[in-house]
Amino acid sequence: MVVVTVAAIIADMETVNISLPEHIKRIAEARASQAGYATVDAYVASLIEADEVVPLSKELEAEMLVGLASKPLTLSAADWEAKRARLRREFAATESR
């Protein structure tokens, strides 16, 4: 087993020690490096922060339920072509930045 210390990126953070098998430690090191983190500690801390679930607002949930309950939309070939053209324009605009 290898012990990875998860420490805070900002001040006033507590320390947590996690024991990992060697192969998991190697994966964590590789992922941290690939994601641009300076340490496995920072990578693990960011995973934990990202895992915090932000609840949907009641309004958004209601809108999603309305959409799920609605009839499927049937698109014509012209509708699809219009969508493709819009996406091409948007993509071209992002490429020129």
N, CA, C and O atoms as a GROMACS GRO file, in nm:
protein
  388
    1MET      N    1   0.083  -0.118   0.000
    1MET     CA    2   0.000   0.000   0.000
    1MET      C    3   0.087   0.124   0.000
    1MET      O    4   0.197   0.126   0.055
    2VAL      N    5   0.034   0.229  -0.063
    2VAL     CA    6   0.101   0.357  -0.067
    2VAL      C    7   0.006   0.458  -0.004
    2VAL      O    8  -0.114   0.453  -0.029
    3VAL      N    9   0.058   0.548   0.075
    3VAL     CA   10  -0.026   0.649   0.140
    3VAL      C   11  -0.016   0.778   0.062
    3VAL      O   12   0.093   0.829   0.036
    4VAL      N   13  -0.132   0.830   0.024
    4VAL     CA   14  -0.140   0.958  -0.044
    4VAL      C   15  -0.202   1.056   0.054
    4VAL      O   16  -0.307   1.027   0.112
    5THR      N   17  -0.139   1.168   0.074
    5THR     CA   18  -0.192   1.270   0.165
    5THR      C   19  -0.270   1.371   0.084
    5THR      O   20  -0.215   1.436  -0.006
    6VAL      N   21  -0.397   1.384   0.115
    6VAL     CA   22  -0.481   1.483   0.048
    6VAL      C   23  -0.483   1.606   0.136
    6VAL      O   24  -0.539   1.604   0.246
    7ALA      N   25  -0.422   1.712   0.088
    7ALA     CA   26  -0.417   1.836   0.165
    7ALA      C   27  -0.489   1.945   0.087
    7ALA      O   28  -0.514   1.932  -0.032
    8ALA      N   29  -0.521   2.049   0.156
    8ALA     CA   30  -0.596   2.157   0.094
    8ALA      C   31  -0.509   2.240   0.003
    8ALA      O   32  -0.388   2.252   0.022
    9ILE      N   33  -0.573   2.295  -0.095
    9ILE     CA   34  -0.505   2.387  -0.186
    9ILE      C   35  -0.504   2.526  -0.123
    9ILE      O   36  -0.411   2.604  -0.146
   10ILE      N   37  -0.605   2.557  -0.046
   10ILE     CA   38  -0.611   2.687   0.020
   10ILE      C   39  -0.584   2.670   0.169
   10ILE      O   40  -0.589   2.558   0.221
   11ALA      N   41  -0.557   2.778   0.236
   11ALA     CA   42  -0.521   2.774   0.377
   11ALA      C   43  -0.635   2.721   0.462
   11ALA      O   44  -0.750   2.717   0.419
   12ASP      N   45  -0.601   2.682   0.583
   12ASP     CA   46  -0.698   2.635   0.682
   12ASP      C   47  -0.767   2.506   0.640
   12ASP      O   48  -0.884   2.485   0.670
   13MET      N   49  -0.694   2.419   0.571
   13MET     CA   50  -0.751   2.291   0.530
   13MET      C   51  -0.694   2.181   0.619
   13MET      O   52  -0.583   2.192   0.670
   14GLU      N   53  -0.770   2.078   0.634
   14GLU     CA   54  -0.729   1.962   0.712
   14GLU      C   55  -0.656   1.864   0.621
   14GLU      O   56  -0.663   1.874   0.499
   15THR      N   57  -0.585   1.771   0.681
   15THR     CA   58  -0.513   1.668   0.607
   15THR      C   59  -0.585   1.536   0.624
   15THR      O   60  -0.630   1.501   0.733
   16VAL      N   61  -0.595   1.461   0.513
   16VAL     CA   62  -0.655   1.329   0.514
   16VAL      C   63  -0.554   1.234   0.452
   16VAL      O   64  -0.502   1.262   0.344
   17ASN      N   65  -0.526   1.125   0.518
   17ASN     CA   66  -0.436   1.024   0.462
   17ASN      C   67  -0.517   0.911   0.404
   17ASN      O   68  -0.607   0.857   0.469
   18ILE      N   69  -0.487   0.875   0.281
   18ILE     CA   70  -0.558   0.767   0.212
   18ILE      C   71  -0.456   0.662   0.170
   18ILE      O   72  -0.355   0.695   0.108
   19SER      N   73  -0.482   0.538   0.204
   19SER     CA   74  -0.394   0.428   0.162
   19SER      C   75  -0.447   0.372   0.031
   19SER      O   76  -0.564   0.335   0.020
   20LEU      N   77  -0.358   0.365  -0.068
   20LEU     CA   78  -0.396   0.314  -0.200
   20LEU      C   79  -0.303   0.201  -0.242
   20LEU      O   80  -0.184   0.204  -0.209
   21PRO      N   81  -0.355   0.103  -0.313
   21PRO     CA   82  -0.266   0.003  -0.371
   21PRO      C   83  -0.175   0.072  -0.473
   21PRO      O   84  -0.212   0.175  -0.529
   22GLU      N   85  -0.059   0.018  -0.496
   22GLU     CA   86   0.040   0.080  -0.585
   22GLU      C   87  -0.018   0.110  -0.723
   22GLU      O   88   0.006   0.218  -0.778
   23HIS      N   89  -0.095   0.017  -0.780
   23HIS     CA   90  -0.148   0.041  -0.916
   23HIS      C   91  -0.248   0.157  -0.919
   23HIS      O   92  -0.254   0.229  -1.018
   24ILE      N   93  -0.324   0.176  -0.813
   24ILE     CA   94  -0.416   0.290  -0.807
   24ILE      C   95  -0.338   0.420  -0.790
   24ILE      O   96  -0.374   0.522  -0.848
   25LYS      N   97  -0.231   0.417  -0.714
   25LYS     CA   98  -0.146   0.534  -0.697
   25LYS      C   99  -0.088   0.575  -0.832
   25LYS      O  100  -0.084   0.694  -0.864
   26ARG      N  101  -0.041   0.478  -0.910
   26ARG     CA  102   0.015   0.509  -1.043
   26ARG      C  103  -0.092   0.572  -1.133
   26ARG      O  104  -0.063   0.666  -1.207
   27ILE      N  105  -0.214   0.519  -1.127
   27ILE     CA  106  -0.323   0.576  -1.206
   27ILE      C  107  -0.350   0.720  -1.162
   27ILE      O  108  -0.363   0.809  -1.246
   28ALA      N  109  -0.357   0.743  -1.031
   28ALA     CA  110  -0.383   0.877  -0.979
   28ALA      C  111  -0.272   0.974  -1.021
   28ALA      O  112  -0.300   1.088  -1.059
   29GLU      N  113  -0.148   0.929  -1.014
   29GLU     CA  114  -0.036   1.015  -1.056
   29GLU      C  115  -0.046   1.048  -1.204
   29GLU      O  116  -0.024   1.163  -1.244
   30ALA      N  117  -0.079   0.950  -1.285
   30ALA     CA  118  -0.089   0.973  -1.430
   30ALA      C  119  -0.204   1.069  -1.460
   30ALA      O  120  -0.189   1.163  -1.538
   31ARG      N  121  -0.318   1.046  -1.399
   31ARG     CA  122  -0.435   1.132  -1.423
   31ARG      C  123  -0.408   1.274  -1.375
   31ARG      O  124  -0.445   1.371  -1.441
   32ALA      N  125  -0.344   1.287  -1.261
   32ALA     CA  126  -0.313   1.420  -1.208
   32ALA      C  127  -0.222   1.494  -1.305
   32ALA      O  128  -0.243   1.612  -1.334
   33SER      N  129  -0.121   1.425  -1.354
   33SER     CA  130  -0.028   1.486  -1.448
   33SER      C  131  -0.098   1.526  -1.577
   33SER      O  132  -0.079   1.637  -1.628
   34GLN      N  133  -0.178   1.435  -1.630
   34GLN     CA  134  -0.250   1.462  -1.756
   34GLN      C  135  -0.345   1.580  -1.742
   34GLN      O  136  -0.364   1.657  -1.836
   35ALA      N  137  -0.405   1.593  -1.625
   35ALA     CA  138  -0.501   1.702  -1.602
   35ALA      C  139  -0.432   1.832  -1.563
   35ALA      O  140  -0.499   1.935  -1.547
   36GLY      N  141  -0.300   1.830  -1.549
   36GLY     CA  142  -0.227   1.953  -1.520
   36GLY      C  143  -0.215   1.988  -1.373
   36GLY      O  144  -0.182   2.101  -1.339
   37TYR      N  145  -0.242   1.892  -1.286
   37TYR     CA  146  -0.228   1.918  -1.143
   37TYR      C  147  -0.082   1.898  -1.101
   37TYR      O  148  -0.013   1.810  -1.152
   38ALA      N  149  -0.037   1.980  -1.009
   38ALA     CA  150   0.101   1.970  -0.961
   38ALA      C  151   0.121   1.848  -0.873
   38ALA      O  152   0.231   1.792  -0.867
   39THR      N  153   0.015   1.807  -0.804
   39THR     CA  154   0.028   1.694  -0.712
   39THR      C  155  -0.098   1.607  -0.720
   39THR      O  156  -0.203   1.651  -0.767
   40VAL      N  157  -0.083   1.484  -0.673
   40VAL     CA  158  -0.199   1.396  -0.662
   40VAL      C  159  -0.296   1.453  -0.559
   40VAL      O  160  -0.418   1.440  -0.573
   41ASP      N  161  -0.242   1.516  -0.456
   41ASP     CA  162  -0.326   1.578  -0.353
   41ASP      C  163  -0.424   1.677  -0.416
   41ASP      O  164  -0.544   1.674  -0.388
   42ALA      N  165  -0.373   1.765  -0.501
   42ALA     CA  166  -0.457   1.865  -0.565
   42ALA      C  167  -0.560   1.799  -0.656
   42ALA      O  168  -0.675   1.843  -0.663
   43TYR      N  169  -0.518   1.695  -0.726
   43TYR     CA  170  -0.609   1.622  -0.815
   43TYR      C  171  -0.723   1.558  -0.736
   43TYR      O  172  -0.839   1.572  -0.773
   44VAL      N  173  -0.691   1.488  -0.629
   44VAL     CA  174  -0.792   1.422  -0.547
   44VAL      C  175  -0.885   1.526  -0.484
   44VAL      O  176  -1.006   1.506  -0.478
   45ALA      N  177  -0.829   1.635  -0.436
   45ALA     CA  178  -0.912   1.741  -0.378
   45ALA      C  179  -1.010   1.795  -0.481
   45ALA      O  180  -1.126   1.821  -0.448
   46SER      N  181  -0.965   1.812  -0.606
   46SER     CA  182  -1.056   1.863  -0.710
   46SER      C  183  -1.164   1.761  -0.743
   46SER      O  184  -1.277   1.799  -0.772
   47LEU      N  185  -1.132   1.632  -0.738
   47LEU     CA  186  -1.233   1.528  -0.762
   47LEU      C  187  -1.341   1.532  -0.654
   47LEU      O  188  -1.460   1.519  -0.682
   48ILE      N  189  -1.297   1.550  -0.532
   48ILE     CA  190  -1.393   1.556  -0.421
   48ILE      C  191  -1.481   1.680  -0.434
   48ILE      O  192  -1.602   1.672  -0.413
   49GLU      N  193  -1.421   1.793  -0.468
   49GLU     CA  194  -1.499   1.915  -0.487
   49GLU      C  195  -1.600   1.899  -0.601
   49GLU      O  196  -1.714   1.942  -0.589
   50ALA      N  197  -1.556   1.836  -0.712
   50ALA     CA  198  -1.644   1.817  -0.827
   50ALA      C  199  -1.757   1.721  -0.795
   50ALA      O  200  -1.862   1.724  -0.860
   51ASP      N  201  -1.738   1.636  -0.697
   51ASP     CA  202  -1.838   1.537  -0.661
   51ASP      C  203  -1.953   1.597  -0.581
   51ASP      O  204  -2.056   1.533  -0.563
   52GLU      N  205  -1.936   1.719  -0.535
   52GLU     CA  206  -2.046   1.783  -0.463
   52GLU      C  207  -2.161   1.801  -0.560
   52GLU      O  208  -2.146   1.862  -0.666
   53VAL      N  209  -2.275   1.749  -0.524
   53VAL     CA  210  -2.391   1.756  -0.612
   53VAL      C  211  -2.463   1.887  -0.590
   53VAL      O  212  -2.501   1.921  -0.478
   54VAL      N  213  -2.480   1.960  -0.698
   54VAL     CA  214  -2.556   2.084  -0.692
   54VAL      C  215  -2.699   2.049  -0.731
   54VAL      O  216  -2.724   2.010  -0.845
   55PRO      N  217  -2.792   2.062  -0.638
   55PRO     CA  218  -2.929   2.022  -0.671
   55PRO      C  219  -2.989   2.112  -0.778
   55PRO      O  220  -2.959   2.231  -0.787
   56LEU      N  221  -3.073   2.051  -0.860
   56LEU     CA  222  -3.144   2.128  -0.962
   56LEU      C  223  -3.240   2.224  -0.896
   56LEU      O  224  -3.299   2.194  -0.792
   57SER      N  225  -3.256   2.338  -0.956
   57SER     CA  226  -3.357   2.430  -0.905
   57SER      C  227  -3.493   2.368  -0.936
   57SER      O  228  -3.507   2.289  -1.029
   58LYS      N  229  -3.591   2.405  -0.859
   58LYS     CA  230  -3.728   2.354  -0.881
   58LYS      C  231  -3.777   2.391  -1.020
   58LYS      O  232  -3.846   2.313  -1.086
   59GLU      N  233  -3.741   2.513  -1.066
   59GLU     CA  234  -3.785   2.559  -1.198
   59GLU      C  235  -3.722   2.474  -1.309
   59GLU      O  236  -3.791   2.434  -1.403
   60LEU      N  237  -3.593   2.448  -1.298
   60LEU     CA  238  -3.526   2.369  -1.400
   60LEU      C  239  -3.580   2.227  -1.401
   60LEU      O  240  -3.603   2.170  -1.508
   61GLU      N  241  -3.600   2.170  -1.284
   61GLU     CA  242  -3.654   2.035  -1.277
   61GLU      C  243  -3.793   2.029  -1.340
   61GLU      O  244  -3.824   1.934  -1.412
   62ALA      N  245  -3.876   2.129  -1.314
   62ALA     CA  246  -4.011   2.133  -1.371
   62ALA      C  247  -4.005   2.142  -1.523
   62ALA      O  248  -4.081   2.074  -1.592
   63GLU      N  249  -3.915   2.225  -1.575
   63GLU     CA  250  -3.901   2.238  -1.721
   63GLU      C  251  -3.853   2.107  -1.784
   63GLU      O  252  -3.899   2.070  -1.892
   64MET      N  253  -3.762   2.039  -1.717
   64MET     CA  254  -3.713   1.912  -1.769
   64MET      C  255  -3.825   1.808  -1.771
   64MET      O  256  -3.837   1.731  -1.866
   65LEU      N  257  -3.906   1.806  -1.668
   65LEU     CA  258  -4.019   1.711  -1.664
   65LEU      C  259  -4.120   1.741  -1.773
   65LEU      O  260  -4.176   1.648  -1.832
   66VAL      N  261  -4.145   1.868  -1.801
   66VAL     CA  262  -4.235   1.905  -1.910
   66VAL      C  263  -4.178   1.854  -2.043
   66VAL      O  264  -4.250   1.798  -2.125
   67GLY      N  265  -4.049   1.874  -2.062
   67GLY     CA  266  -3.986   1.827  -2.185
   67GLY      C  267  -3.993   1.677  -2.200
   67GLY      O  268  -4.018   1.626  -2.309
   68LEU      N  269  -3.970   1.605  -2.091
   68LEU     CA  270  -3.977   1.459  -2.096
   68LEU      C  271  -4.117   1.409  -2.125
   68LEU      O  272  -4.134   1.304  -2.188
   69ALA      N  273  -4.218   1.483  -2.080
   69ALA     CA  274  -4.356   1.441  -2.100
   69ALA      C  275  -4.411   1.482  -2.236
   69ALA      O  276  -4.519   1.437  -2.275
   70SER      N  277  -4.340   1.567  -2.308
   70SER     CA  278  -4.391   1.616  -2.436
   70SER      C  279  -4.375   1.513  -2.547
   70SER      O  280  -4.299   1.417  -2.535
   71LYS      N  281  -4.450   1.536  -2.655
   71LYS     CA  282  -4.441   1.446  -2.770
   71LYS      C  283  -4.306   1.464  -2.839
   71LYS      O  284  -4.249   1.572  -2.836
   72PRO      N  285  -4.256   1.356  -2.900
   72PRO     CA  286  -4.130   1.370  -2.974
   72PRO      C  287  -4.147   1.465  -3.092
   72PRO      O  288  -4.254   1.471  -3.153
   73LEU      N  289  -4.044   1.538  -3.122
   73LEU     CA  290  -4.046   1.633  -3.232
   73LEU      C  291  -3.999   1.563  -3.359
   73LEU      O  292  -3.895   1.497  -3.359
   74THR      N  293  -4.075   1.577  -3.466
   74THR     CA  294  -4.036   1.518  -3.593
   74THR      C  295  -3.974   1.626  -3.679
   74THR      O  296  -4.036   1.728  -3.707
   75LEU      N  297  -3.850   1.604  -3.721
   75LEU     CA  298  -3.779   1.702  -3.802
   75LEU      C  299  -3.772   1.654  -3.946
   75LEU      O  300  -3.749   1.537  -3.974
   76SER      N  301  -3.791   1.749  -4.037
   76SER     CA  302  -3.780   1.718  -4.180
   76SER      C  303  -3.633   1.726  -4.222
   76SER      O  304  -3.548   1.770  -4.145
   77ALA      N  305  -3.606   1.684  -4.343
   77ALA     CA  306  -3.470   1.694  -4.396
   77ALA      C  307  -3.425   1.840  -4.398
   77ALA      O  308  -3.308   1.869  -4.373
   78ALA      N  309  -3.516   1.931  -4.428
   78ALA     CA  310  -3.482   2.074  -4.429
   78ALA      C  311  -3.449   2.123  -4.288
   78ALA      O  312  -3.359   2.204  -4.270
   79ASP      N  313  -3.523   2.074  -4.188
   79ASP     CA  314  -3.494   2.111  -4.049
   79ASP      C  315  -3.352   2.068  -4.012
   79ASP      O  316  -3.276   2.144  -3.952
   80TRP      N  317  -3.318   1.943  -4.046
   80TRP     CA  318  -3.185   1.892  -4.015
   80TRP      C  319  -3.077   1.972  -4.087
   80TRP      O  320  -2.972   2.001  -4.030
   81GLU      N  321  -3.102   2.007  -4.212
   81GLU     CA  322  -3.003   2.084  -4.286
   81GLU      C  323  -2.985   2.222  -4.225
   81GLU      O  324  -2.873   2.274  -4.220
   82ALA      N  325  -3.093   2.283  -4.180
   82ALA     CA  326  -3.084   2.414  -4.114
   82ALA      C  327  -3.002   2.401  -3.985
   82ALA      O  328  -2.920   2.489  -3.954
   83LYS      N  329  -3.023   2.295  -3.910
   83LYS     CA  330  -2.943   2.273  -3.788
   83LYS      C  331  -2.796   2.255  -3.822
   83LYS      O  332  -2.710   2.313  -3.756
   84ARG      N  333  -2.767   2.175  -3.925
   84ARG     CA  334  -2.628   2.155  -3.966
   84ARG      C  335  -2.562   2.286  -4.007
   84ARG      O  336  -2.448   2.314  -3.970
   85ALA      N  337  -2.635   2.368  -4.083
   85ALA     CA  338  -2.581   2.496  -4.128
   85ALA      C  339  -2.551   2.586  -4.008
   85ALA      O  340  -2.447   2.652  -4.005
   86ARG      N  341  -2.642   2.590  -3.911
   86ARG     CA  342  -2.620   2.672  -3.791
   86ARG      C  343  -2.499   2.624  -3.714
   86ARG      O  344  -2.417   2.705  -3.669
   87LEU      N  345  -2.486   2.492  -3.699
   87LEU     CA  346  -2.371   2.436  -3.627
   87LEU      C  347  -2.240   2.465  -3.701
   87LEU      O  348  -2.139   2.494  -3.638
   88ARG      N  349  -2.243   2.456  -3.834
   88ARG     CA  350  -2.123   2.488  -3.911
   88ARG      C  351  -2.081   2.634  -3.890
   88ARG      O  352  -1.963   2.663  -3.873
   89ARG      N  353  -2.180   2.726  -3.891
   89ARG     CA  354  -2.150   2.868  -3.868
   89ARG      C  355  -2.092   2.888  -3.728
   89ARG      O  356  -1.993   2.960  -3.712
   90GLU      N  357  -2.153   2.824  -3.628
   90GLU     CA  358  -2.104   2.840  -3.491
   90GLU      C  359  -1.963   2.781  -3.476
   90GLU      O  360  -1.878   2.840  -3.409
   91PHE      N  361  -1.938   2.667  -3.538
   91PHE     CA  362  -1.807   2.606  -3.533
   91PHE      C  363  -1.703   2.695  -3.601
   91PHE      O  364  -1.593   2.714  -3.548
   92ALA      N  365  -1.738   2.749  -3.719
   92ALA     CA  366  -1.647   2.837  -3.791
   92ALA      C  367  -1.615   2.960  -3.707
   92ALA      O  368  -1.502   3.008  -3.707
   93ALA      N  369  -1.714   3.012  -3.636
   93ALA     CA  370  -1.692   3.130  -3.552
   93ALA      C  371  -1.596   3.098  -3.438
   93ALA      O  372  -1.513   3.182  -3.403
   94THR      N  373  -1.605   2.980  -3.379
   94THR     CA  374  -1.514   2.944  -3.271
   94THR      C  375  -1.373   2.916  -3.324
   94THR      O  376  -1.274   2.941  -3.255
   95GLU      N  377  -1.364   2.865  -3.444
   95GLU     CA  378  -1.231   2.835  -3.502
   95GLU      C  379  -1.156   2.963  -3.536
   95GLU      O  380  -1.033   2.965  -3.535
   96SER      N  381  -1.228   3.070  -3.566
   96SER     CA  382  -1.162   3.196  -3.605
   96SER      C  383  -1.114   3.275  -3.484
   96SER      O  384  -1.049   3.378  -3.502
   97ARG      N  385  -1.142   3.231  -3.365
   97ARG     CA  386  -1.101   3.305  -3.245
   97ARG      C  387  -0.957   3.282  -3.213
   97ARG      O  388  -0.905   3.336  -3.116
   0.00000   0.00000   0.00000
